[in-house]
């Protein structure tokens, strides 16, 4: 869905100032748009932004498909984006590389030869245990994958860097609870009061689970996944860790005297309690011999991530779900029905949601795609890939499976 920019004032509102929202705002600003970002929290130091270290890693697929191509393109795009921000704006980006060890006890392991045919060397290289030991200088317990272009950064600093642009206005502590269509665009309301001060021709909903409070996006199958990371003090031995080392849990190189132990995520929030011992044991399993860690003064940080029912981002123009249900009703009778009309969309409303645990990999390219569509440029994703991320896919599947009331 393209918008004729000549007919619109180039102003946009983005709801949410996390990785998805702040990257969307910056990519629109680069194309000459004036962007107002509305963030419900009083500051940006919450959720995933409070975790301290976040890894850029490619989501790996065993077979070539649309999602595999999207995440590969996203990973390479993000690496370039972070390098550019590091060079031009001082972002503290650490392209240290990542080692993903084989999962102990897993019966099914991806075939190294097959994956190396799918992924370039900067993304994935199979290495023996001896080769990984030579690479990292650490007594790693198993063979595994090396991702040279991977790295880490502070997500809070990243969002602040993206939002630091003269065409972006950030309004924190501003909870949008209604989006009302007016003749000239969308009016944003909080407690029935006008917040934006004007109608926005373009609105991007990028607030994760908060999207479910709006009728326009309430039917999306979004899930909140709670998780917890640990921060432990650097020891003399652990100071030798210079790569992100990943297994069922992972450990980051020390930053400001502490290591981050990557999050344990699950659908049961109660099961997240008291996972410190389990996480530390899993980190210990990464090494052949015990790596002396300082276990006093352990800190934890909890966050929730938004993911979709099929674990892929929700990206694109907002469908008019009621009208689309009518347009595509024939699919409930014949899943392969042909000659159907194009979808109906809510003009000027877009989604950028559900990036889950791979937000650094997917959100920047998603933002560039969305900004290109809004600006009327040729988008950087093929129609096939965009279709795999389109918000309408869930309704289409439900109709084809005769699951819609």
FIGUSE-73198 format. One line per field, with one value per residue (C-alpha): x, y, z. Coordinates in nm, 4 decimals. Layout:
<atoms>
X: c(X, ...) $
Y: c(Y, ...) $
Z: c(Z, ...) $
</atoms>
This chain:
<atoms>
X: c(0.0000, 0.1648, 0.0758, 0.1029, 0.3309, 0.2534, -0.1020, -0.0034, 0.1753, 0.4772, 0.4006, 0.3691, 0.3038, 0.4745, 0.3251, 0.6028, 0.9677, 1.1284, 1.3514, 1.0676, 0.9245, 1.2503, 1.3923, 1.0713, 1.0893, 1.4510, 1.3915, 1.0965, 1.2999, 1.5754, 1.3196, 1.2148, 0.9190, 0.8447, 0.7789, 0.6237, 0.6918, 0.4537, 0.5881, 0.3648, 0.6492, 0.7997, 1.1434, 1.3043, 1.4760, 1.2231, 1.1485, 1.4139, 1.5950, 1.6777, 1.8660, 2.1987, 2.3277, 2.1385, 2.2802, 2.2518, 2.2328, 2.0726, 1.7675, 1.8676, 1.6370, 1.7143, 1.5488, 1.5286, 1.1962, 1.0583, 1.1270, 1.4816, 1.5476, 1.3955, 1.6023, 1.9216, 1.8637, 1.7689, 2.0851, 2.3096, 2.1129, 2.1371, 2.5120, 2.5534, 2.3130, 2.4939, 2.8316, 2.7016, 2.5609, 2.8890, 3.0913, 2.8658, 2.6903, 2.9104, 2.6910, 2.8838, 2.8511, 3.0556, 3.0897, 3.2650, 3.1171, 2.9013, 2.9611, 2.6563, 2.7442, 2.5602, 2.2779, 2.3719, 2.1223, 1.9347, 1.8619, 1.8115, 2.0979, 2.1067, 2.3291, 2.6388, 2.6932, 2.3327, 2.3325, 2.6622, 2.5044, 2.2236, 2.4247, 2.7323, 3.0513, 3.0042, 2.6784, 2.7534, 3.0646, 3.0802, 3.3782, 3.5078, 3.5644, 3.9365, 3.8796, 3.6487, 3.9027, 4.1660, 3.9247, 3.8045, 4.0911, 3.8321, 3.7794, 3.4447, 3.2561, 3.1381, 3.1710, 2.9326, 2.8724, 3.0690, 2.8884, 3.1655, 2.9331, 2.7277, 2.7745, 2.6035, 2.4989, 2.3007, 1.9393, 1.8709, 2.1607, 2.0462, 1.6945, 1.8288, 2.0607, 1.7800, 1.5536, 1.8222, 1.7242, 1.5948, 1.2869, 1.1832, 0.9918, 0.9679, 0.6757, 0.7332, 0.4768, 0.2058, -0.0281, -0.2324, -0.5467, -0.7566, -0.6842, -0.9804, -1.0157, -1.0915, -1.1376, -0.7732, -0.6029, -0.5892, -0.6500, -0.4696, -0.6484, -0.5582, -0.8432, -1.0615, -0.8347, -0.6620, -0.2884, -0.1329, -0.2837, -0.3602, -0.4609, -0.1741, -0.1974, 0.0225, 0.0297, 0.2544, 0.1589, 0.4887, 0.4129, 0.4236, 0.1489, 0.0075, -0.1310, -0.4097, -0.5766, -0.6678, -0.9726, -0.7809, -0.5216, -0.7039, -0.7569, -0.3854, -0.2605, 0.0117, 0.1696, 0.3631, 0.6683, 0.8317, 1.2025, 1.4916, 1.8590, 2.1345, 2.4296, 2.7320, 3.0602, 3.3619, 3.6357, 3.9952, 3.9038, 3.5829, 3.7638, 3.8960, 3.5475, 3.5561, 3.2808, 2.9166, 2.9074, 2.5656, 2.4108, 2.0767, 2.1879, 2.4585, 2.7170, 2.8305, 3.1748, 3.2045, 3.0679, 3.1286, 3.2629, 2.9700, 2.8676, 2.5127, 2.3713, 2.1105, 1.7457, 1.5383, 1.2035, 0.8859, 0.5112, 0.4502, 0.5412, 0.5401, 0.8028, 1.0408, 1.0939, 1.4182, 1.5942, 1.9306, 2.0779, 1.9465, 2.0879, 2.4289, 2.4422, 2.3630, 2.6395, 2.8777, 2.7837, 2.9299, 3.2811, 3.4857, 3.6389, 3.4884, 3.5173, 3.5520, 3.2639, 3.1915, 2.8586, 2.8152, 2.6150, 2.4188, 2.1696, 1.8641, 1.6487, 1.3103, 1.1412, 0.8574, 0.8805, 0.5992, 0.5779, 0.3126, 0.1431, 0.3694, 0.6880, 0.7262, 0.6968, 0.3699, 0.4610, 0.2706, -0.0449, -0.3265, -0.6078, -0.9696, -1.0320, -1.4103, -1.4130, -1.1415, -1.3400, -1.6255, -1.3995, -1.2290, -1.5263, -1.5009, -1.1793, -1.3847, -1.5627, -1.2617, -0.9159, -0.7792, -1.0474, -0.9168, -1.0106, -1.0426, -1.0266, -0.7299, -0.7415, -0.9015, -0.6732, -0.7250, -0.5695, -0.2471, -0.2337, 0.0559, 0.1909, 0.5491, 0.5140, 0.6133, 0.9885, 1.0312, 1.3851, 1.5343, 1.4431, 1.7925, 1.7949, 1.4493, 1.3404, 1.5807, 1.5016, 1.1315, 1.1547, 1.3193, 1.0522, 0.7708, 0.9261, 0.9687, 0.6052, 0.4834, 0.7098, 0.6079, 0.9439, 1.0113, 1.0332, 1.3439, 1.1484, 1.0014, 0.6257, 0.6688, 0.8654, 0.6323, 0.3389, 0.4926, 0.4945, 0.1659, -0.0840, -0.3603, -0.1988, -0.3638, -0.7167, -0.6471, -0.5252, -0.8218, -1.0621, -0.8853, -0.9082, -1.2720, -1.1846, -1.3496, -1.6831) $
Y: c(0.0000, 0.3246, 0.6745, 0.9734, 1.1972, 1.4980, 1.4929, 1.4668, 1.6754, 1.4630, 1.4222, 1.0905, 0.9604, 0.6512, 0.4856, 0.3189, 0.4158, 0.0729, -0.0792, -0.1073, 0.2388, 0.4318, 0.2658, 0.3447, 0.7079, 0.7431, 0.5809, 0.8106, 1.1127, 1.0192, 1.0477, 1.3961, 1.3207, 1.5061, 1.2372, 1.2533, 0.9481, 0.8756, 0.6575, 0.5458, 0.5088, 0.8118, 0.7209, 0.4751, 0.2701, -0.0109, -0.3463, -0.4793, -0.1433, -0.2164, -0.5380, -0.3629, -0.5884, -0.7232, -0.9458, -0.9004, -1.2554, -1.4046, -1.6231, -1.9446, -2.1638, -2.5140, -2.4502, -2.1623, -1.9793, -1.6265, -1.5864, -1.7221, -1.4632, -1.1849, -1.2575, -1.2995, -0.9668, -0.8125, -0.9343, -0.7936, -0.4678, -0.4275, -0.4892, -0.2095, 0.0176, -0.0226, 0.0277, 0.3496, 0.4753, 0.3867, 0.5777, 0.8807, 0.9173, 0.7418, 0.4390, 0.1931, -0.1054, -0.4191, -0.6457, -0.9121, -1.2179, -1.4907, -1.8620, -2.0880, -2.4281, -2.7433, -2.8043, -3.0828, -3.3687, -3.2451, -3.5316, -3.3145, -3.0918, -2.8829, -3.0234, -2.7971, -2.8505, -2.7677, -2.4494, -2.3304, -2.3484, -2.1222, -1.8636, -1.6548, -1.6871, -1.3638, -1.5072, -1.8736, -2.0892, -2.4396, -2.4885, -2.7925, -2.7809, -2.7347, -2.4538, -2.2738, -2.3077, -2.1516, -1.8754, -1.7821, -1.8950, -2.0658, -2.4340, -2.4612, -2.7862, -2.8610, -2.7741, -2.5213, -2.2196, -1.8988, -1.5842, -1.3285, -1.0347, -1.0728, -0.8453, -0.6620, -0.3182, -0.1431, -0.1258, 0.1871, 0.3686, 0.2456, 0.3822, 0.7125, 0.7370, 0.6705, 0.9249, 1.1942, 1.3622, 1.7168, 1.5824, 1.3589, 1.4774, 1.2330, 1.2611, 1.0347, 0.9539, 0.9813, 0.6844, 0.6732, 0.4667, 0.5636, 0.6168, 0.7849, 0.8273, 1.1849, 1.3296, 1.4370, 1.1557, 1.0038, 1.1776, 1.0354, 1.0395, 0.9618, 0.9388, 1.0900, 1.3946, 1.5027, 1.4372, 1.5048, 1.8476, 1.7686, 1.4886, 1.2700, 1.1447, 0.8489, 0.6529, 0.3551, 0.1266, -0.0087, -0.0574, -0.4362, -0.5845, -0.2349, -0.2686, -0.4890, -0.1908, -0.0425, -0.1825, -0.1578, -0.4124, -0.5962, -0.9104, -0.9673, -1.2912, -1.1342, -1.3067, -1.1623, -1.3695, -1.2912, -1.3352, -1.2589, -1.1847, -1.2004, -0.9686, -1.1110, -0.9487, -0.9963, -1.2212, -1.2600, -1.5786, -1.4482, -1.1436, -1.3747, -1.3893, -1.1670, -1.3311, -1.3876, -1.7556, -1.9111, -2.2452, -2.2906, -1.9755, -1.7378, -1.5103, -1.1746, -1.0165, -0.8005, -0.4463, -0.1982, -0.4812, -0.7181, -1.0022, -1.0394, -1.3920, -1.4052, -1.4275, -1.7280, -1.6810, -1.8806, -1.8446, -1.9087, -1.6016, -1.7973, -2.0329, -1.7387, -1.7226, -1.8454, -1.9319, -1.8002, -2.1406, -2.2969, -2.0198, -2.0305, -2.4085, -2.3741, -2.1189, -2.3553, -2.6260, -2.4125, -2.4882, -2.8081, -2.7025, -2.4753, -2.1057, -1.9198, -1.6724, -1.4277, -1.5317, -1.2634, -0.9514, -1.1066, -0.8659, -0.9585, -0.7695, -0.8815, -0.7898, -0.9027, -0.9520, -0.9414, -1.2179, -1.3339, -1.6720, -1.7803, -1.6200, -1.3751, -0.9956, -0.8223, -0.5601, -0.3526, -0.1554, -0.2136, -0.4168, -0.3262, -0.6647, -0.6485, -0.5626, -0.8179, -1.0862, -1.0103, -0.9863, -1.3177, -1.5151, -1.7489, -1.8889, -2.0505, -2.2546, -2.3108, -2.2509, -2.2069, -1.9702, -1.7530, -1.4139, -1.2476, -0.8654, -0.6768, -0.6263, -0.3279, -0.1189, 0.1550, 0.4554, 0.5796, 0.3222, 0.0738, -0.1958, -0.2747, -0.5361, -0.8735, -0.8848, -1.1208, -1.2194, -1.1185, -0.7508, -0.6248, -0.8529, -0.7709, -0.4253, -0.2005, -0.3597, -0.3651, 0.0077, 0.0748, -0.1314, 0.0537, 0.3962, 0.3124, 0.2066, 0.5183, 0.7449, 0.5881, 0.4315, 0.0828, -0.1246, -0.3310, -0.6565, -0.8753, -0.9207, -1.2785, -1.1783, -0.8875, -1.1266, -1.3575, -1.0637, -0.8999, -0.8523, -0.9969, -1.3420, -1.4533, -1.3790, -1.5517, -1.8647, -1.8719, -1.8430, -2.1182, -2.3414, -2.2446, -2.1055, -1.7634, -1.7108) $
Z: c(0.0000, -0.1162, -0.0077, -0.2422, -0.0385, -0.2591, -0.1237, 0.2403, 0.4938, 0.5829, 0.9510, 1.1274, 1.4761, 1.6126, 1.9203, 2.1202, 2.1650, 2.1901, 1.9251, 1.6711, 1.7338, 1.7565, 1.4445, 1.2546, 1.3637, 1.2516, 0.9121, 0.8471, 0.9573, 0.7141, 0.4345, 0.5392, 0.7651, 1.0875, 1.3473, 1.6925, 1.9087, 2.1961, 2.4768, 2.7633, 3.0152, 3.1841, 3.0451, 2.8068, 3.0783, 3.0959, 2.9369, 2.7014, 2.7210, 3.0851, 3.0068, 2.9413, 2.6621, 2.3648, 2.0911, 1.7186, 1.5894, 1.2846, 1.3303, 1.1532, 0.9451, 0.8225, 0.4857, 0.2427, 0.2746, 0.2969, 0.6679, 0.6329, 0.3632, 0.5709, 0.8797, 0.6784, 0.5031, 0.8372, 1.0072, 0.7355, 0.7274, 1.1063, 1.1061, 0.8504, 1.0374, 1.3693, 1.2044, 1.0465, 1.3761, 1.5475, 1.2899, 1.2522, 1.5878, 1.8411, 1.9133, 2.1290, 1.8943, 1.9691, 1.6606, 1.8672, 1.6971, 1.8449, 1.9074, 1.9175, 2.0605, 1.9716, 2.2126, 2.4516, 2.4503, 2.1448, 1.9097, 1.6049, 1.5014, 1.1889, 0.9159, 0.8997, 0.5274, 0.4440, 0.6520, 0.5116, 0.1672, 0.2847, 0.4772, 0.3866, 0.5901, 0.7835, 0.9174, 0.9840, 0.9914, 1.1370, 1.3685, 1.5565, 1.9296, 1.8688, 1.6205, 1.8604, 2.1371, 1.9119, 1.8113, 2.1588, 2.3798, 2.6004, 2.6921, 2.5175, 2.5697, 2.2158, 1.8516, 1.7038, 1.4864, 1.4606, 1.3444, 1.2767, 1.2003, 1.5187, 1.8154, 2.0958, 2.2111, 2.4813, 2.3544, 2.5595, 2.3953, 2.0541, 2.0998, 2.2295, 1.9287, 1.6807, 1.8498, 1.8611, 1.5358, 1.4715, 1.2898, 1.5824, 1.8885, 2.1788, 2.4196, 2.7193, 2.9844, 2.7196, 2.7006, 2.3819, 2.4362, 2.1346, 1.7661, 1.5987, 1.2252, 1.1180, 0.7714, 0.7457, 0.9333, 1.2786, 1.6097, 1.9120, 2.2457, 2.6055, 2.8555, 2.5813, 2.5608, 2.2416, 2.2781, 1.9412, 1.8937, 1.5293, 1.2986, 1.1793, 0.8203, 0.9181, 1.2451, 1.3162, 1.6042, 1.7404, 2.1095, 2.1368, 2.3508, 2.3948, 2.0423, 2.1791, 2.3461, 2.0081, 1.8243, 1.4954, 1.6149, 1.8960, 1.6867, 1.6233, 1.7889, 2.0038, 2.3033, 2.5958, 2.6830, 3.0204, 3.0714, 3.3010, 3.2522, 3.5112, 3.5512, 3.7304, 3.8193, 3.5975, 3.7378, 3.6293, 3.4435, 3.2870, 3.1550, 2.8820, 2.7260, 2.4168, 2.2100, 2.2934, 2.3897, 2.3428, 2.4325, 2.6061, 2.7872, 2.6826, 2.8375, 2.6997, 2.7262, 3.0352, 3.0146, 3.2941, 3.5089, 3.4622, 3.2311, 3.1092, 3.1101, 2.8375, 2.9172, 3.0013, 2.8311, 2.8731, 2.8504, 3.2194, 3.4220, 3.7472, 3.6032, 3.5681, 3.9425, 4.0964, 3.7703, 3.8838, 3.9679, 3.6502, 3.4326, 3.6010, 3.5571, 3.1879, 3.1460, 3.3229, 3.0706, 2.7921, 2.9128, 2.9380, 3.2648, 3.5295, 3.4531, 3.7797, 3.8035, 4.0810, 4.2231, 4.4871, 4.4094, 4.1224, 3.9677, 3.7654, 3.5211, 3.3947, 3.0719, 2.8505, 2.4785, 2.2296, 1.9736, 1.7312, 1.7153, 1.4282, 1.5723, 1.2832, 1.3002, 1.2194, 0.9617, 0.7116, 0.6451, 0.8930, 0.7380, 0.7818, 0.9391, 0.9270, 0.5574, 0.4776, 0.6536, 0.4145, 0.1074, 0.1761, 0.3047, 0.0009, 0.1508, 0.4275, 0.1600, -0.0661, 0.0785, -0.2727, -0.3987, -0.6830, -0.8229, -0.4829, -0.4602, -0.3123, 0.0638, 0.2329, 0.4553, 0.7102, 0.5342, 0.6919, 0.9728, 0.9971, 1.2298, 1.3298, 1.6029, 1.7475, 1.6915, 1.9863, 2.0815, 1.7456, 1.7482, 1.6691, 1.3652, 1.2308, 1.3493, 1.1522, 0.8149, 0.9077, 0.9786, 0.6424, 0.4674, 0.6423, 0.5833, 0.2139, 0.1800, 0.3614, 0.1562, -0.1737, -0.2591, -0.3853, -0.0653, 0.0162, 0.0581, -0.2126, -0.2305, -0.1109, 0.1986, 0.2760, 0.2490, 0.5092, 0.7537, 0.6535, 0.9402, 0.7213, 0.7137, 1.0364, 0.9155, 0.5817, 0.7589, 0.9942, 0.7029, 0.5116, 0.8195, 0.8773, 1.2208, 1.1935, 1.3656) $
</atoms>
